[in-house]
Structures are given as structure tokens and as C-alpha cells.
Amino acid sequence: MPLTRRRFAALLTVLTAGTTGVLAVAAGQQTSAEATQDKDRVAALPASVTAGSVLQVVAHPDDDLFFMNPDLSRSLLSGIPVTTAYLTSGEADGRNEAHGAEASDPEQPADRTHYAEARQNGIRSAYAQMATGDRTSAWKRTVIPTAGGGQAELDVLMAKPQVNLVWLQLREARSTGGDAPDSLRGLWNGRIPALGAQLTSGTPVKQQFTYTKDQLTQAIAGILARYKPTTIRMQDPTPGRYPESGKYTDHQDHMYGARFVQAATAAYAAQVTDRPRFSVQNYLGYHNSTLPHALDPQTAETKTGYLKTYAWHDHQDYCGSPSGCGDRKVAGNPTGHNWAQSLRYSRADTTSWLTAGTPGRLWAFATLDGQTAYWTRAPGGEWAGPALLPGAGIDPGATTARYPDGRIAVLATRTAFGPAPAAYRREVVYAVQSAPDGPFGPWQSLGTPDPADEDDISAISSPAAGVDAEGRLTVYLRDARRTLRATVQQPDGSFSAWKRLGGEDLQSDPVTALDSAGRRHVYATTTKSVLAWTQADPGAALSGPSETGLPATTVPLSAVPDGAGVRLYFRRPDSGVVRTALVTAGPGRPQVSSVAEAGGRAGYGAVGAAGRLLSGRADSGTVGTTGLGGPPAWSESGMLYAGAPAAVLEPSGATTAVLGLDAALHTTTTPPTPVRPTWHRAVR
């Protein structure tokens, strides 16, 4: 059933239950008067709604439909401005023919200009259907100059002019991973001085052009400057290779196109000062085909319907174009290689970016404008921020660790650019407060466990971190070969070399937590289960990997302390229903409880947890909450957001936070008694 406006905006009954289970929280207490004042102040604030604007940049027509939907369709439905820019024309072999049972004449002559136009027609039809319900809704096609010295086609949906498409119309690689110098990859790596255009047959752009590496970067930065988005969506610049075959896990155009967008985003942040703050969301591409389905059948069916429109599945001539009304290559298999059944974020899908510091104080972190931003809430006070830590190049996402004295460490990965291809590097960095509640020190680099890797040097996960009783930091990371690594802080403050902790086929960012006995737990998902590394006793060596016997997940994993163990939260494949299991450590293999389900309709992405309150994407894509063990329903906020939710348990209830599409922090505090939570912008 398609997502209607009524279903999208509906608020269901909230469910919370009990306060069993513990997060690492401050020990401070609010007085009843302070709690009443906070409640009255928050009640006076307007409720959060979807706001801001979105700009997507992808390599090919259909990358957005396969890998960014249903986020795309739900953003269009919300009514906020949405623009998608396509770097290449996607001309491939120039044959607009379906494969398999619907295959057309194999002798059809190649015509790249007409096939590229057909793909444009299909995209316009799919966007019109998503935004208005009518695939034939009219577009206005014009020409705009680019900051790189070329021209681009601009398409505006007449019925909803806040929906725009920008076509840069460059030549594609015409090969998934093969050696293709005339490509984005060849341009990035300096094998060619410039990449030429591949104009479509119907485009209003008539002037041929080429871009050097710098010119293409500036062209993309100019599009960002034109639209000034608060959320930028892009593909994964570091998808890596399969360890067994050495093949890329994604199309080379996706990977290197995303690197150009990365460079352009950094240039835009540095060059344009009159703009709103922005966040970046990265999406997994072809690698979805090897992972369990992340979407429920109804959502996948709706997504596939838009792909059928793009693919001109019914083959009816409703567009009047001699090139055809869509991409017939997709018509024979509109779900792709299990792509339509999933949506995954390749970064910023962890739930450890909100944390308690000294008693009563909270800290929240996100990446804005390519820098780490933080917000803080004083005991009994209001949120303040965002403040930006000095230093650019910070990738989306943040994780935290708390020291025994209440100081906070924030960790991220950082990408460095340079004139030579080998200068593109990604490393782990961290910054620590100089004193409890004090300023953060400078970024310090922990390097990378893959210093000799070239093309996919950066195919590392986001870090997870913990602090021991002596105040020493340990950082865990998935390396490019999909094994677990760790670096341990030494008594003199330096860090060890990256140690190999084993495992294979790791798919997620690792997660870590301490149980009530002080034993460290580390977990990571694989394509089939979850692996564990645990301590038999506090201070003992971490042992593992151990098989947990847990079923396959949709990949994102959350871990929170729960009594004598650590409770894991994940989603059931082909459903999105939230599941949970308790893991206890000790001598021998860790003990794993039976799997329980939160119930109700579900969504996708990581799950935040505080006590028995769960938060995450509901089936509408909005942030929702439910109570573990309660009736099967989610209370939906009506607000779309980026990344993953995060939550902490406080004496006044569970405080949950998300980063909205407006690049602002939004929070809600749910008391232990059942109420309907209302989200508010944290800072007025």
C-alpha cells in the first residue's frame, strides 16, 4: 500500500514500560521543582516537523531510486525542497532493451544519446509519481552554467517547483570495475586530463564541454552553493573490495563520483559563508545484494513500483519521446540485485553519539559542515550549541567514550585530500576534554590499520571506544578485510599498533559496552549472525571471536548495559521488526538469551535504547518510539531525520535525540509513565 499523507503524518500511541535495564548515565538528580520547570518550558516549544532542504548527488540515473529510496520518496512527500544532481548520463552500451523474459531485439543498434535520454525520461516520470502521484506531470527543462565552466540541464517539476533535477551529463565508465580511463575514476586518479560530456538526445544543452578534476569539483560545489542544502546525500566513497576476489563492492562510478562530491562538499564549506549548516548522509550501493533484506515487503513493493515507472515497465508511450519513456534495462528485473529490498547507510548509523558527562549534563555530537559539532545541556538547564571543533575533513558520524571523572572523548574518522591519488587517506581521530565539562583538546590521530592499502585504504568502519578503570582508551575498528582491530592507550598516553582481534565477514560498525561487573563486550554483525569478543573478568584479555548463535540481522547493531550482561538490539530481515537478546560474559563462551521482539510495524536503520524505551525509524521513515515488551505499536513523530537516534536514561526519564534534515538537534524526554512524546528543536 503506498504511503499516504495521512499515514505519514499520523501519530500512534506511545509505549514505554518500566525502567529495568541501565545505560551509563550520570548520577545527578533533579528536584521536583526543576523537573516541573523543564516540563513547562519544553511544552511551550513548537513540536518538531520535517524541515530543511535536501540535495542528492549520484553517479547515474537510478542510483537514487535503488539506493536512496525510501528516504527520497518520503522527503518528496514531506514537501521540503529536494534536488538531485546526476554526474554522468549513464549511457552504458546505448541499447535500451530489457533482459530476460522481456528482452527486445538483441540486434538493436547502439545509440547512447537516445538511451541516456530515455533514462532521463524515466527519472522524471518516477519523480513526478513520487511527488504528485502522476508520472506524466510536466517538467520545465532549461540550461544553467556551472562553476566548472560547462553547462548543465536543470529540470523543474511544474506542479511542485521545489523538486529539481540537475544533469551534468558526463561520460560514464561503461564498466562496473574494469579498466576505463575515460571515467570519473580516471579523472580522479590523473589518468586523463579532462572528462568529456555525453549529451542526451533531448537535452537543451547543446554545447560540448570537458571538465578537469578541479573544474568538476567546482561544478559540484557550485550546485551546492545554488541550493544551499541542510542535508546532502551521496554514495559511499570508500566501499572497499571483497577480500576473496579483490573486486570492488560497488560500481567504480559510484565510488569515485562520491569522492568528487566529498571534495566539492569540503570546497563548498570553505568557500561559501552565507549558507546554513549541513550534514551528509552516505548510502551503501551494490553491496546490499550480499546482505539480508533491510526493508519490509510493503515498503519494498512501493519502492519497486517507482523503479517500474523508471524502467518503463508497461511499455506504453505516454511521454511522446522518440528515445522511449524509461530505462528498459531495468524492466526485466526492477528490483535489481536485491537492491530494491534494502536501504543502508554506510556511515553515521551508530547510536553512541549522545552521552552523559558529569552528573546531570548531556553531550550530543554530529558532523556539520565537515567538522564535529557538539551540543550540551547543563543540569536543569537548556541545550546550547552547536559549537564546532576546529579541523575539517571529519566524516559523517561520531562516537563517544566517558572517562571515570566525567570527561568525554569524541571519536570519528577523517578524510584527507591531496594532489596525488595516494594522498586520499582516511584515519581515526579523537579529541578529549581537558577537564570535566571543559573544552575539548585538539584532534589526535590514531592512523589506520591499513596503511599499505591503496585504492581502498579508507574502507574502514566508524570506531567504537571504551575507557577502562585506569582511564585508558581502547578503540575498535573493522578494517578493509572485514576483520576486527584494536588499538590500546598505553600508560604514557601513546597508543599501541593496531592489534588483530580476528573475525571475518564483519559488516557493521563494531559496538561496545561494559556490563555491571565491569567486563568489556564488543560485537559486530556478519551476513549471517553476530560475533562477540568478551572479558571473562574485568581486566582480563578480550577473548573471541565467539559465535553468538543469533540469527541474521539487517546489519546495524546497538549495545547497552543491562544488569549482569549487555543487551543487543537489531532488526529482523525482510521485516524491520526490532529484536533484542541479552548476552552475559564469563568463563567460556558468552551466554545468549532467546531472541525477543518489540512488536508492531517497524522500519530500518539502527535502534536507540534507554531503559525499556526504544527509538528508531518507523515504517513511515519518521523517528518513532516504543516500549520493549509493550503492545505492538510505535508512536511516530512525523519528522524525518538523518543518521540514527541516540538515547540515555536519566532520573526524569529517557532523553532521545536525532539530527533533523534541517541539520538541527531535536530531542524528547519520555518519563517512566506512559505519555505521547513530543519532539522539540533542542536549541531555539
N, C-alpha and C positions, 0 to 999 in steps of 0.2 A: 504494500500500500504506500503510495507516495507520501512524503512528509508534507502535511498541510500547515498553513499558518496557525490554525487553532492548536494543532498538536505541538507545533514548535514553541508556541508561547505558553502552553498550559503549565500550570504549577500543580504537581501532585503532592499528596500528603507526606510530610517529612517523617522519617522514622529514626529515632535514636533510642538507645536502650542501655541502661546501666553505665557503670564506669569501670568494669572489670578490664584488666589489661593496662599496661603502663607504657608511656613514652618517656624519653629522657627529658624531663621538664624541670622548670625552676621550682624551688620550694616555697617561694613567696606566696602570701595570701592577700586577697583584697578584703577590705572591710565591707560590710553590707552597704554602707553609705556610698563607698566608691563604686561598688558594683551597680547600685541604682543610678548613680550619675552617669556611668558609662552607658547603661542601657538607654537612659533618656537621650543622651547625646547621639547615640547611633540611630535611635528610632527617628530622629529628626532629619537624618540624611536621606537623600533620594536613593531609591533602590537602583542597583546596577542593571544596565541593559547592554546589549551588544553595541559597541561604538568604535570609532576609529575608521581606518581605511586599509585595504589590503592590496598589495602589489605582488603578483606571482611572476617569476621568470623561469622559463623552462626551455629545454633544448629543442623539442619537437612538438608539433601539434599532436595532441592526445596524451602527452606526459602528464598534463594537469588532470585529465579525466581518469587515467589509470592510477595515478599515484597520489593525487591531492584531493580526490573526492572520497568521502562526502564532505570534507571541510569546505571545498569550493562551493558546492550547491547550497550548503547551509549559510555560507556567507552571502551568497547572492540573494537568498530568501530573506535574510535579515534586513536588507535594504541599504547596507553600508556600501560605499564606493568600492568596487572591485575591478582591478585591471590585471590582465595577463599579457606578458610580453613573450614572444617566441623568437629564439635566437636564429634558428635555421628554418628553411622551408620544408624540411622533411621529404625531399623529393625522391629519395631511395632509388629504385630502379626505373621509376617513371611509368610503372604499369599499375593501373587502378583496377585490380582484379582480386576477387575473393579466392581463398584457398579451400581445399577440402571439397565438401559436397556442393558448395555454391561456386566453385571455380568457374571462371569465364574462359574465353579463348586463350590458350597458352601462347598463341602466336600474336597476341595483341602487341602492337608496336609500342616502344618506349616513348613517352612524352613527359619529361619531368616538369615542364612548365604547367601542363594541364593537370597532372597528378597533384602537384603542390597546391594548385587552385582548388581541386576537389577536397583536399584536406582542410583548406581554409573554409570552404563552404560547410563542411561537416562540423567544424568547430563553431562557426557562427550559429548553425542550427541548434547544436547542443546547448550553447549558452542561452540562446533565446528561449529554449524549452525550460531550462533550469530557472531562468529569471522571470519569465512571463507565462509559461505553460504552453506557448505557441512557438513551434520550431520555425515558422515562416515569418516571425516578427522581423520587421525591416531594420537594416543597418545603413549607416552613412559611412562611406569609405573615402578617406582623404589622405593627403601626403603631409608628413611633417619632417622637418630637418632634424638630424641627430647631432649631438655634441661631438660625434666622431667624424663628422664631415660627410656622412652619407644621408640617405633618406629612409624613412620607414613608413609603412602604411598604418594609419590609425582608423579603426572601426569603432563606431559609437552606436550602441543599441538605442534606436529612436524612442522606443516606449519607456526605456529606463536608461537615460543618458549617463548615469553613474557607472554603467557597465561598459568598459572599454577593452579593446584588443589592440596590441601593438605588434606589428610583424617586421622584424629586422631583415628577414629573407636572405640569410647567409647560406652558403653551401653546407650540406651536412656531410658526415664522414662516409656514408653509404656502406658502412661496415660496423658491426657491433663492437668488435675488438681488434680487427685486423689492422695491418699497417696501412694507414691512409694519410699521407702527409697533408693533402688539401682538406683540412678539417680543423675544428676547434682545438683538438689535441696538437696537431702540427703547428698551429699558430701559437699556442701557449708555450710549446717546447722549443720554438725558434727554428723549426724545420722549414718554414715558409715565411717570407717577409710580410705577406698580407693574404687575407682570405677574401675571396670574391663573393658576389651576390648570386643568388639563384631566384630570379624574379618569377612570380606566378603569372599565368596567362591573363588573369583578370585584374591584376593589381593596378591601382592608379600610379604607382611608382614606375617611371619609365627610364630613369637614369641609372645606368650601371655604376657600381662603386666597389671599392675594396676597403678593408679595414686592416691596419696593423694591430699588433697586440694592444698597444696603448690606446689607439683610436677606438677599438671595440670596448675596452674598459670604460673610456669616457662616454661612449654612446650609451652604454647601460646606465652609467652614473647620471647621465642627462635625463634618462627616463625616470629614474628615481627622483631627481630634482623637479621634474614636471609634476609628478603626482604626490610627492611627499607623504608616503605611506607611514602608518604606525605599525603595520605588520608586513614583513617581507617574507614570502615563501619561496624556497628554492630547493633544488635537488641536492644530493649528497656529494660534496667534493672529494670525499675520501672513502669510497665504498670498499676498496681493497680487492683482494683476489681470493679465489678458493684455494686453500692450502694444497689440495690434492692435485689439481690440474694447473694452477697458476693463472687461470683465466680470470678476467675482471668479473666481479659480481654484478656489474651494471654496464650499460652502454657507454662507450667512451665519450660520446657527445654529452650524455648526462653528467658525467664526472667532470670533464674539462669545461663544459658550459657553466657548471656550478662554481668552478674555480674563478672563471671570469666574473660571475656575479659576486663572489666573495670579494675580489679585488675592487670591483665597482662600488660595492657597498662601503668598503673602507674609504675609497676616494670620496664618495658622497658625504660620509660622516665628517671627513676632514675639511671638505671644500665648502659645504653648504651649512651656514649657521642659522638661517631663517627657516627652520623646519621643526616639526615635532620630533620627540624621541621615537625610536622604533626598535622592535625586536625582530629576530629572524627565526624562522621555523624551517628545519631541513626534513626532507621526506626520503624514505627508502624507496628504491626503484626495483629493478629486476629481481633482486634477492628475495622479494616477497614470494616468489614462486617456490622456494625451497622451505618455506615456513608454514606452520598451521594457519588456517584462515583466521583473520582477526575480526571480521565483521559478521554480524548475524545475518541470516538468509534474507530477511526483508530488506535490510539496508543494502546488501549486495545486489539484490534484484533491482532496486531503484537505481543504483549506480550503473548496473549493466544496461538498464533502459536508456540512460543518457549516452552510453557508448554505442548502443544500437542506432540511435539517432545520428551520432557522428559517423558511424560506419555505413549510413545509407542502407540500412538493413532491409527495408521494404522495397528498395529499388524503384520507388515512384518518383517521377520527375516533377517535384514540387518547387524546385529552385530556379528552373529555366536556364541553368548554366551548361554550356557545351562541355565543360570539364567533368560534370557529374556533381551530385549533391552531397558526397561524402567519401570516406576512405573505405573502399571495398576490401582492402587487405584485411581490415578488422572484421568485416561482415561474417566471415566463416567461423570466427572464434572471438566474439565480442568481449569475453571475459579475459582475453589474453592468456598468459601462462599463470593462472591463479592470481592475477593482479587485481581483478575487479572484486575479489573476495576479501581484500585486505587494505588497510591503511596503517602505516607505521612511521613514526618519527625516528630519524636516525640520530638526533641529538635532542637534549632538553626534554627527556621523557623520564626524569627521575623525581622523587618526591622528598629529597632531603635538603631542599633549599630554604626551608623555613625552620628556625630553631630557637630554643630558649637559651638565653645567656645567663646573666646574673638574675637573682630572684625577681620575677615579675616582668622582665624585659624580653622582648622578642626581636629577632632579626630575620629579614627576608632578603633574598638575593636573586638577581636575574641579570641577563646580558642585554643592555640597551646601548645602541649606537656603537657596538663593538667594544664596549667597556663593561666591567662588572658594576652594576648598580646595587645599592642596598637601601632598605627602609628599616627603621627601628621604631619600636613602640616602648616608651618608658612605663614603669609600673603605674597603673591607674591613669595613664595619660593617653595622648593621641599619637597616631603614626606620623612620622616625619620622613621626608625623602621625596624622590630618590637622590642620593649622593653617588657620584661616580668615582671609583678608584682610578688613580692615574694608570695609564697604559692601555694601548689599543690592541686590536687583534684577538680579543677574547672571543672564543667560540660560544654558541648558544649553550645555556645550561650552567648550573652551579651546584656544588655540593658543599656540605658543611661538616665540621667536627668541633666538639665542645671540650675545652680543657677543664680540669678539675676546679680551677679558680673562677670559671665562668667566662674566660676569654673564648673568642670564636675564631676558628680558621675557616677560610673560604677557599675552595679549590675549583679549578676549571682547566680546560685546555686552551692553548693559544696557538694561533697560526701566524707564521712569519712569511713574508713575501720578499722576493729579491729579483734582480735582473736575470739570473740564470735559473733554469728549471729546478736544479738541485737545491736552490735557496728556499723553495717552498717546503716548510717544515712545520710540524705540529708537536707541541710539547706540553707536559703537565706543569702547572704553576700553582702556587699557593701564597696566600697572604694571611698574616696573623695579627690580632690586636696587640698593641704594646702593653696594654693593661686592661683589666675588666672594664667594659663599657667605653674603652678608649679608642683612639684612632687605629686604623689598620696600617701596618708597615708595608713596604714595597713588595711587589711580586717577586717571588723567588722561584727559580726554575728547577724542576726535578728531571728535566730531559724527557727522553722517550726510551722504551725498551727496544726499539727497532732502529737504531742509528744507521745501520748499513742498508736499510731498505730504501729503494729509490722511488719508483713510481707510486707505491702505496705506503710510503713512510708514515703517513698520517692516519692509517686505518686502525686507530686505537679507539677505545671506548672513552666515555667520561670516567673520571676517577671516583672511587669510593674511599672513605678515610675513617680511621678511628684513632683515639688517643688512649694510651694506657695509663695506669695509675701513677706512673712517674712523669706524665706529661709529655710523652714522646709520640710522635705522629707516625702511623703506618698508612701507606697509600696502596690501594689495589687497582689493577687496570687489566682490561682484556687487550692482548697485543694483536698484531696483524695476522698471526697464525691462529687466532681464536683460542689461545690458552691464557691462564691467569698468571699475572706477575705482581710482585710487591716490592716496595722499597721502604726501608725502616729507618727512622731517625735514630742516630747514634747519640751517646751521652754528650758529645761535644757539639751537637746540633747539626752535624752533617748527615747525609743520607747514604745508605748502602747502595751498591749496584742493584739493578732490578733483578730480583730473585725469581726463579721459575717455580711456580706452585702447581703446575700441571693442568690437567683437564684438556678437553678438546671439544670442538664444535660449539664453543661458547657464543651465544648470540646477543646477549643483553649487556647492559652496563652492570657490573657487579654491584651487590648491595651488602651492607654490613651493619651489625648491631651487637650490643652486649646484652647478655641475659642478666638476671638479678644476682647471679653468683659471680659476675664479672668475667664470664667466659666470652671470647670473641667468636662470632659467627660470620661467615662470608658465603654468599650464594650467587649463583649465575645460572641462567637458563640455557638449555640446549634445544635443538629442534624437537627432541622427544621427551625431555624431563628437566629436572633441576639438580645441579651438583652442589655439594656442601663442603666447606672447609671449616672445622671447628676446633676448639681447645677442650681437652679433657678436664683441665683445671686452669684457673686464672694464672697467667704467666707461663703456661706450658706452650710448647711449639704448636703452631697451627697444623693440623693433620687433614689430609684429604688429597684429591677429591673423593668424596663418598657419594654413592648413588642414594638418592632420597626415595626413589620409587614413585615420586609424584608424577602425575600424568602430564602430557604436553600442555604448554601454555601458549598464549599469543605473544609471548616474549617479555614485555615489561614486567618487572618484579619489584615488590616493595617488602621491606622487612622492618618490624617494630618489636621491641621487647614485650614479652607477655609472661609475667611471673618467672618461673624457672626456665623458660625457653624463649624462643623467638618465633613470632607469628609471621608467616609469609602470606602475601596477597597477590593474586594473579587472576587472569581471565580464562574462561573455558573457550577453546577454539570453536568456530562456527556458531558462536552464541554471544560471547562477550559477558556472560554472567560472571560475577565476581566470586572467586573461590578462595578458600583460606585453609591453611594447615599449620599446626604448631609443631616446631622442631625442638627437641631437647638434646643437649650435648652431655657427654660423659665418656667414660672408658669405652672403647669400641666405636662402632658406627653410631651416628646420631639416630635418635628415635623420632619417628614421624607419625603424627596422629592421622586419623582418617580425614578426608577432604570434606569440608562443609561449604555450602553455598549461601550467599547473601540473599538470593532470590530476586524476583522481579525482572523487568526488562533491563537490558544492560547496554553498554556502548563499547568503547575501545580506548586503549591507552592505559597508562599507569594509574594505580589506585592509591590515594592518600588515606591514612588511617590514624585516628587518635582515639584511644579507648575503644569503644564499640561503634564509633561513628566512622563511616566510610564516605569518601568523596571521589568523584571521577566523572568521566564523560558519560552522560546518559545517552539513550538511543537517539535523541534529537541532536546530539553534539554539544549541548549546553552542559555547564557544570551542575552536577546533582549530588545529593547526599542521601544516605540511607543508614539504617542501624543494623549491625550484624546480628542475625538471629530474629529480627523483627518480621512483620508482614512483608510480602513481596511487592514493594513499591519504592520508587525513587522520588524525592522532591526535587523538581527541576527549577533552575534559576531563571531560565530564559536568556542566559548570557553565554555567548561563545567566548572561548579563551584560547591562549597559546600554551604549549608545553603541558605540564602535569600539575595537578593540585598538590598542596602540601598542608599538613595539619600538625598541631601539637595539642596536648591535653593540659589544660590549666584548671585551677580551682573553680573558676567561673564556668567552665565547660570546654568544649573543643573549639579552638580557633583554627579556621581553614582559610587558605589564601590561594588565589590564582592570579596569573598575569593576563589581563584582558587583551583583546585585539586592539585596544586603544593604547597599549604599552603602559598601562597604569595598574597598580596593585589593587586588588579587590579582596575583601575579607568578609567573613561572617563568624560569629561566635554562637555556638549552639549549646545552651545549658543542658544539664543532665535530664531535665524533664522534657517531654515531647512538645516541640513547638515547630512552626514552619520557619526555617531560617531565611533571612533576607540578606542579600549581598549588598555591600556598600563599597564605594571607592574609598580606599584606606585614607588617602590624603585629599582634602577638599580641593 
